[in-house]
Amino acid sequence: MTRAITRVGDAMLAKLLGSEQAGACVPEQGQACTCVASNGYCSGGSYFRYYRQGYISCTGACTTSTSRPICYTKKVGVC
């Protein structure tokens, strides 16, 4: 009987919290991943986007920030 109550309680708690709040960070957090699109700039009527070194976030997504090194710059449109 105690086991059944525990299972029901765990299921209710999981629905209430959701998987992102209930889980811990992925073990790969902080490791490098692919280059990710970041901010950009206009020059000569063209818009260029910076691609910066990415890192694995707590949720497992590959993200970046403006403090990360630039991998390359790519022309992506007009401005």
Secondary structure, 3 states (H helix, E strand, C coil): CHHHHHHHHHHHHHHHHHHHHHCCCCCCCCCEEEEEEEEEEEECCEEEEEEEEEEECCCCCEECCCCCCEEEEEEEEEC
